[in-house]
Amino acid sequence: MTPQLLVTIAVFAPLVAAMIAGLSGRRIGNLASQAITTGALFLSCAIAWTTFHGVIWGDWPAKFTVHLLPFINIGDFQSNWSIRIDTLSAVMLVVVTSVSSLVHLYSWGYMAEDPSKPRFFAYLSLFTFAMLALVTAADFMQLFFGWEGVGLASYLLIGFWFHKPSANAASIKAFVVNRVGDFGFALGIMTVYWMFGTIQFAEIFPHVAEFADKGWFFAGHWFHAVDLACALLFVGAMGKSAQFFLHTWLPDAMEGPTPVSALIHAATMVTAGVYMLCLLSPMFEYAPITKNIITVIGAITALFAATVGLAQNDIKRVIAYSTCSQLGYMFFAAGVGAYQAAMFHLFTHAFFKALLFLGAGSVIHGMHHEQDMRKYGALAKLLPVTFIAMTIGTLAITGLGFPPLELGFAGFYSKDTIIEAAFAAGRANPTALFAWVIGVLVAGLTSFYSWRLAFFTFNGKARWGHDDHHVRDAQADHAHGGGVHDETHDEPLADDAHGVHGHDDHGHGHDHKPHESPWVMLVPLIVLSIGAVFAGFVFVDYFVGHGQVEFWRGAIYNAPTNHVLHEAHEVPELVKYSPLIASILGLAIAVWVYLIKGNERLGAALAARNGPLYVFFYNKWFFDELYQATFVRLTKFLGDLFWKGGDQKLIDGFGPDGVSAASYAIGRRTGRLQSGYLYHYAFVMLIGVAGLLLFALVKFR
């Protein structure tokens, strides 16, 4: 087969599988639906790795585009459905299909008891197709199609268990928040078309430099053309990749099944914004103001999510905030001009974050769908494979490695490169230096909350025994007050209180001994563990090292003045050691709090104080409350005003309802004249005749 045909099959195989499972799932049954969708994903994955090898090391063209059919052609506006392949899209094809295929396989075990498996697997495959359409787009219109496609699919997957009100609310929240970002994204596309007269990437990128000094006067202000377009496009990336201000949907997305969480957070929806920034590097390189904004927003996002992750007790929410924090790293890497480092962290992050989420799903499955970490403990011996896999994932996300030997887990190579690049850029840009300080601080916080999760789950004493349920209920009844509440119940809890029933994917409690997951769930963990260990070591030289020019082949653009990635390799030794020092410090504090002192004492004491900082972090900087008090209430007020006041009273009152009421009143009163008596009618006729005679006498006198 030709490369063009292979990549076409890779993109559309998940769509065909989704259509078969979604439309014929009840007819062909659960097993056939699962087999078709999973098989299609593994086929796409095999082709993706073949494409990756062929484009970079094989005899495939370094760049090529497959033109499939016209999409939208109106006057000068031309958009065709195409598949664009270069190193950047090849990397994303590998990331998306690898994680998605393993998630499909993992779901065979995790969703074994769910009666709606064909629908679930159809949604998963539809999600994957939308992401593949996004990463292979050759113009802004197809990019927007994939952008909205993953938004739709995420809405369906987050609200998959639609019988749960919390799942419905979370899916709507994700959809609405992303529409806010997508509004800016759409305006950005319009601005690009206004500037260049085209939306084709191949026609825009060579001419960006011509607009470097152009702009518009509006309301007495000068707006730099490229900066304005990039700023609007970045708003879309903020929503899709859950950056600060538009991040609130991401933790609530945990209401969906755990495989969905892994797919959204590791390989698809949340990485779309990072990919877009790197894809549009020829534009962002000429948008210095927007790049500084991206750097600041990314750094603040990393700090915000890390601080919130310190205080969460739902195992999936901790990992969700971890994703949000790691996305902040990727964004400020792109903001300082290290696009290759951002893509490298996206690549390694896909392995260890999918590993952590699927590992958490294995724990939840073994704990009979209990998600509250305070009801775990001592699971290392009962879930040995899951324990080893999640430990590897924790080592990878904390970036454990030894700089002198340049040897470590996956996160060591990618995250340290981002931090070093921020320091290098900070020599000439204070904004980048700010990002470096935040990056080092967040490395320590990441280490603390990641090991907190591991120690809570696998070490310490067992807090899941059935015999002590009554004791735990009594503890909950007498738990400390102060306004900090568990996500699922209203009882105030300390860090180690056990009387709360946590999130429950299927609504069942757990009265049985924890157990290891079936092998269909463990095999993906083993494969992802290999990636979490070796992905950084194997690919560091290609992504950000000496072989990067040969690897990227122009898929990412750096302006002639952008030497940040080269300078990142020449930073002082202390800068290279700073992430490791921060991570070890975070680990040491976690060991002291949760192992040496024991979370039953020190952790509980810290939570019991309900100090302002703890309350602030636990309640996620009160963003939900702030948005509820402002945007949500204001929107509801305006909606009620226009609905009840404008629509019902004004439009309907003077329109259809008013005319109807007037007609009814006139008819009701006129109807009283119809008495049915003959002498009444004769009397009326007599008056009429008298009136006519009077008129005639007066008129013709």
N, C-alpha and C positions, 0 to 999 in steps of 0.2 A: 504494500500500500504506500501511497505517496504521503509525505508529511502533512499536506493539506487535508487529505481525507482522514488521517489519523486524529488530528486535533479537532476536526469537526465531530467525529464520533465521540471523542472525550468530552466535548462540551454538551452535546445533545443526548448522550446516553442516559444521564440522570433524569432529564425531562421526559423521555419516553417511558422510563421505568416509573416515574411519578404518575404519569397519566394512566398507565396500566393498573398500578396498585390503587390509585385514587378512584378510578371510574369502574374498575372491575374487581376490586378487592373482595367484595362479598361473594362474588361468583367463583373466583378462583381460590379463595381461602387464604388463611393466614400464612401458611408455609410458602405457598407460591409467591405471595406478595413480598414476603421478606427475602426470598431467594432472588427474585427478579431485581428488586431495588439494590440489595447488597451486591449482587453479581455485577450490575451495571456500574456501581461505584468502584469496585475493584478493577473492572475493565478500564474505567477512566483513570484510575490511579496508575495502572501499568503504563498506559499511554502517556500520562503526565511525566513519569520518570523517564520514559523513552524520549520524550520531547526535551526534557531538561538536559539529558546527556547529549542528544543530537545537536541542540542549539549551541551548547557550550564546548563540548569536546568532540562531538561527532562531525559528520559531513553534511548536516542540515544547514540551511542558510541561517546566518546570525539573526536576521530579521525577515519576516515575511508576513503578508496579510492575505487571508482567504476571504474573498468577496462572495457572499452567499446570495443576497437578494436585496432589492431596494427596500428601504424602511420608510422614510418620509422625504418626499421631494416636492417642495413648493417654491417655485421661483428660484431665487438664488440659494435657498435653504436646502441643502442636500445632505441626507443621512442614509447610509446603507448598512445593512446588517453584515458585519464582518467579524473575522477572528484575527486579532493582531497578536503575533508571537514574536517576542524578543526575550532577553534574559529575565527582565522584570516580570513579565507575564508567566514565563516558564517557572520561575520560583514560586509564584502564587498558585499556579496549577498544581505543583507538587504539595504545597502546604494544604490547600483546600481539599484536594482529593485524598491525600494520605490520612488526614485527621477524620474526614467525613466517612471514608470507608471503614476505619476502625470503630468509629461511633456507630455505624450501621451494624457491624458485627457485635459490638458490645451490647447493643439494644436487644439482640436476640435473647440474652439472659435477663437484662434489667426489666424489659417490658413483657416478660413471659406470661405474666398473669393479667395483662391488660386486654380487654375484649376488643379494642379498636386498633389493633396492630397495623392493618392495611392503611388506615388513615394516617397513623403516625409515621410509617415508613414513606408514605407518599409525600408528606410534608417535609421530611428530612431530605428527600431527593430533590424536591422542588427548591428547597433552600439552597442546596448545592448547585443546582443549575443556575439560579439567579446570581450566585457568587461567581461562577465560571463565566457567565455572560458579562459580569462587571469587569473582571480582571483581564478579559480578552477584548474589551471594547476598543474600537479604532476611532471613535468620536465621542463627543459629550452626550449625544442623545442615547446611544446604546449604554454608555456609562450610567446615565440617569435611569434607564430601564432596569439595569441590574441593581442599581442603588435602591430603587423602589421595590424591586422584586424581593430582595432580602428583607426589606421592611415588612412587606406583606407576609412572607413566610415566617418571620420571627413572631409576628402577631398571632399567626395560627398555632405556632409551636408553644409559645409562652402560655397561651390560653388553651392548650390541648385538653387539659382536664377542666372543661368549661363548667362542670357542676360545682367547682370551687369558686365562690365569689372573689377570693383573693387572686386567683389565676385570671379571671376575667378583668379585674381591675388592673392587674399588672400588664396584661396584653394591651389594654386601651392606653395605659400610661406610656408604654414604650412606643406605641403608634403615634400618639399625640406629640410627645416630646421630639420624636424624630421628624415629624412634619414641621416643627418649628425650625429645625436645622435645615430641612430640605427646602424651605422657603428661601433661605439665604443661598443655598446651593443653586436653585433655579435662577435666582437673580444673577448669580455669578456666571452661569452659562449664557444668560441673555447679554450680560456685559461683554463677555468674550466674543459673542457673535457680532455685537455692535462694533467692537474694536476691529476684529479681523475679517468680518464678512464670511466666516466659515466656522464650523465646529469640528473639522477634521484635525486630529492631532498632527498628522504629517504635514499639514499645510500651516498650522499655527506655530509650532515650535521653531522652525527656522527664521521666523520673522518677529519673534518677541523682542529682540534687541532694538528693532526699529521703533518700538513704542516705549523704550526705556525712559524717555524724557517727555512723553506726551501725557496729556491729561485734560480735565475739563474744569471750568469754573461753574460752581453751583452754590447759590445762596451766599455769594461773596467769598467762597473758599475754593482753593485749588485742590483738586483730587487727582493724584497720580493714577494714571489709567491702569497699569499693571497691578499696582498695590490694591486698588479698589476691587478689581476682578478677583484677585487672590484672597482678599479678606472675605469677600462674599462666599467664595468656594470653601474657605476654611470654616465658615459657620456650618456648612453642611457636614464637614468632617467632625466638628465638635459634637454634633448630634449623633452621628453614626458611631463614632468611637468614644462616646461618653466622656467628653472632656468637661472641665469645670463649668458650671452653670447649666449644662445640658446633660449632666451625668445621672440624674435622679432615676432614670428608667432602669439602669443596669442592675442594681441589687434586687429590685423587684422582679426582674426576669428570672430569678431563681425559683419562681413559682412553677415554672415548667419542669418537665422531667429532667433528671440529671444529664442524660445524654445530650439534651438540647442545650443545657448550660455549657457543656464542653464544646459543642459545635459553635455556638454563638461567640464564646469568649476566647477560643483558641485560634480558629482558622477563618472565620467568615465575617460576620457582620461588623464586629468591633475593629477589625483590622482594615476595613475598607477605607477609613479616613487616612490612615498612615500610608496605605498603598497609593491613594490619590495624590497625596503630597509628593511622594517620590516620583510618581508618573509625571506629574506636572512640574518637576524640578526646573525645566527650562523657563517656566513662568515665575516660579517662586524665587529663583536666583536674582530676578530683577525687581523683587518686591521687598526691600529691606525693612520697611515698617511692619508689614505683615509677618515677616519672619521673626521680628522681635516680639510681636504679639503671640505668635505660636510658641516661642520659647517660654514666655512668662506663663501662658495658660498651661502648657505641658508641665512645667515645674510645679505650679500650684496644684494641678491635678494629682501629680505623683505624691505630693505632701498630704493633701487632703485625704486621698483614699487610704494612704498608709496609716494616718492617725485614726481614721474610723475603723480600719481593720483591727486595730489593737483591742477594741472593746466589744467586738461582735462575738456571739456565741453560737450562731447557726453556722455549721461547717461550710455550707455552700456560700453563704454571704461573706465569710472571711476570704474565700478564694475569689469571689466576685470583686471585692474591693481590691484585692491583689491585682486582678486584671486591670482594673481602672488605673491603679498606680503604675503598672508596667507600661500601659499605653502612654502615660505622661512622659516616661523616659523616651519612648519612640518619637513623640511629638517634639520634645525639646531638642532631640537629636536632629530632626529635620529642620527645626528652627535655627540651629547654629550652622546648618549647611552640611551636616554629616548624614546625608540621605542613605548612603550605603550602610552605615551603622544602624540606622533605624530599621532598614530592611533585614539586617542580620539579626537584630533582636526580635523582630517579628517572626523570623524563621525559627530561631531557637525557642522562643516563647511558645510557639505552637505545640512543640513537643512536650515541654515540661508543664505547661498549663493544662493541656488536654489530659496529661498523666495525672495531675492533681485533681482535676474534676472527676475523671473516671475513677480514680482511687477513692475520692470522697463518695462517689456513687456506690462503689463496692462496700465501703463502710456502712453506708445507709442501708444497703441491701442486707448486709450481714446483721445489722442492728434492727431489722424489721421496720425500716423506713423511719427511724428516729434520726433527726438532724441536729438536735441540741448537743453540743460537745460536752456540756456539763453532765450528761447522762452516759458518757463513754468511759474510757479508762481501761488499762490492762488488756488491750486488744491485740498486742503484738504477737502473742503466742497463738491466739485463736484465729487471726487473719494474717498468717505469715507472709504470703505473697503480696497482699495489699500493703502490709507494713513496709516491706522492702521497697516496693514501687513508690510509695508516697515519701519514703525517706530519700530516695533518689531524686524525686521531684522537688523536695524541700532543699536538698543540697544544690540543685540546679538553679532554683529561683533565687536563692540567697547568694549565688555567685561564688561558691567555694572554689578556690584555686590558689596556686602558688605563682605569683608574678615572675620570680627569677627563672623558673623553668617554663613559664607560659603553659602551664598544665592545670586543667581544672574541669569542672562540669560546664554544661552548655552556657548557662547564664554568666559564668565568669568571663567568657570571651566577649559576648555581645554587650552586656551591661557595662563592663569596665571600659570598653571602647567608647561607649556613649559618654561616660563620665570624663574620660580623658579628652575627648573631643570638645566637650563643653569647657573644660579648663583651658585648652589650647585656644579656643575662640574667645575666651574671656580676657585674654591679654589685650585685645583691641575692642572688646564689646562687654560693658558691665552687665548687660542682660544675660549673656552667656555665663559669666562668672556667678551670677545669682543662681542660674540653673545648676552649675557645678556644686555649689554649696548644698542646695536642696537635694541633688542627686546622691551625695555622700550621706547626708542625714537620712534620707529615705532608705538607703541600703541597710542602715542599722535598724530602722523600724521594720523593714521587710523581714529581716532575720528574726527579730523578736516575735512578730505575730505568726510567722510561718512555723517556728519551733514551738510556740505556744499551742498552735493547732496540733502539731505532732505529739507533744507531750500530753496534752489533754486527751487525745484519742487513744494513744498506744501505751502510755506509761501510767504510773501511779496506781491507785487502787481502783478496782472495778466499782462503777457507780450505776450499774445496769441490772443488778440482781432483782428478781421478782419478790423475794422475801422481805426486802426492806422498803417496799413501796409506801407502806403506811408511815414509816419513819420519815421518808422523804416528803410525803404530803404534809406531815406535821412541821417539818422544817420550812416548807414553803409557806405554810400558814403563818409562821412566826418570822418570816424573812424580813430583812431590814426595809424600812420605807425610804422615801426620799425622791420619788419621781422617776427613777430609772426602771423601765418596765421591759419585760421580755417581749420579743416580737410576736409571740403567738397567744400569750395570756396576759391578764392585767395584774397578776401578782408581782409586786416588786421583788427583785431577786439579787442576790449577791453573785459573785463570780463563780461560786461553787454550789449554789443552791440547786436542788435536784427535783423539786416537786412539780416542774412545769412539763407539760407535754409539748414537745417541740413540733416543728413542721413535720408533716406526715404526707408523703407523696400519694399514698393510697388510702389514707385515713385509718390505718391500723396501728394499734399499739404494739409493744413487744414484750411478751411474757416468756420468751424462750431464750436459750443460750445463743450468743452471737456465733455466726458461722461464716466460713470463707465462701466467696462467690464461686459460681460454676466456671469452668475453664473457658467457656465462650466469652466471659467477661474478663478473665485474667490474661488471656493471650494478648488483647490490645494493650493491657498495662505493661506487659513484658516488652512488646515492640516499642512502645513509647518510651519506656525506660532506657532502651538502647539509644534512642534519639536524644534523650535528656543527658546522657553521658557523653556521647560522641559527636553530636551535631556541631557543637562549637569547635572542637579540636579539628575535625575533618574539613570544615568549610571556612575557618577564620581567614586563611590566606586568600581565598577566592573572594570573599565578601568585602573585607576591609584591609587586607594585607597587600603584599607586593604583587599578587596576581589579580588584583581587582580590575585593572584596566582591561586585561584580556577577558576577564569574567563578564563584566557588565557590557562591554562593547557598545558604549554610547547609550544604553537604555536609561541610565541616570546621568543627568547633566550637572557639571560643576563649572561655574563661571571661572574665567582665567585668574581671578583674584581669590578664589576659594581654595585654600590649601589646608583646610582644617583637619582633614583626615590624615594627611602626611604629618602635620605638626602634632597630632595626637600621639604618635609613636615616639615623640621626643620630649615628652613632659618629664618633670623631675620624678625621681623614684618615690618620693613621699606621696605624690599624686597617684601613682600607680598602686601604692599600697593602701591608700585611703579607703577604698570600698571594702577591702579585706578586713582592715582594722575595724571599720564600722560594723561589718557583719559578725565578726568574732565578738565584739562588744554586745551586740544584740543577742547572740546565742548565749553568752555568759549570763546576761541578765535573765533570760528565759530559763536557763538551768537553775539559777538561784531561786527564782520565784516559784517555779512549777515542779522542780525536782528536789532540790536541797531543802528548801523551806516547806515545800508541799503546798499545792494549790488550795488544800483544805484550810490553810491558815493565812498565809500571806496574800494569796490571790483573793480570798474572801474578804480579808481586811481592807484591801485596796478598794474593792468594789463596794464594800459596805459603807465606806465613808461618803460615797456619792459626792465627791468633790466636784467643783465646777468644771474642771478640765475633763474628768471622766464622764460627766453628764453631757458635756459638749460633744465629745467624741462618740459616745454611745448613741446619741441622737443625731449623728451624721451632720454635725454643724447646724442642725435645725433647718436644713434646706427644705425639707418636705413641709414643715410647718410654715416657713416663710412663703413658699410658693402657694400653699393652701390659703394663707391669709391675704395674699395679694392677687396673684394671677387667677387662681381658681375661683375665689370668691368674687373678684371683679368680673370675671367672665360669666359666672352664674348670675350675678346681678344684672349685667348687660343683657344676658340671654332672657332673663325673666322680664326685664324692662321692654325689650323689643317684642317678646312673645305676648306677654299679658297686656302690656300697655299699647304697643304699636300694632301688633297683629290682631289680637282679640278685640281690644276696645276701639282702636282707631280704624283699622282697615276693615275688619269684620263688622265693627259697630256701625260704620257709615256705609259699608259696602254690602255684601250679600246678606249679612245678618240684619242690617238696618233696613234694607229694602224689603226683606222678608217680613220683618216685624211690622213695618208700615202697611204693607199689603194685607197682612193678617188682621191688623187693627181696623183698617178701612172695610175689609170684607166682613169682619165680625159685626161692625156697626151697621153697615148697609144691609146685612142679612136680617136685621130686626124688622126692616120694612116688609119683608116677605112673610106676612102673617097667615096667609092661606084663606082669609075671609073674602067673599065676593064683594060685599058692600064696601070694604076698604078699597079694593081696586076700582070699583065704580066711582067712589068718592074722589080718588086720585084722578081718574079720567075726567070727571066733571070739572075739577079744578083746572086741569089742563086745557079743556075746551074753553072755559071761562077766560083763562089767560090768553088763549089765542084770539078770542073775540075782542078782548080788551086791547091787545096789540094792534089788531086790524082797525078798530075804531080810532085809536090814537094816530096810527100811521096814515090812514087814508081819509081823514076828516076833510 
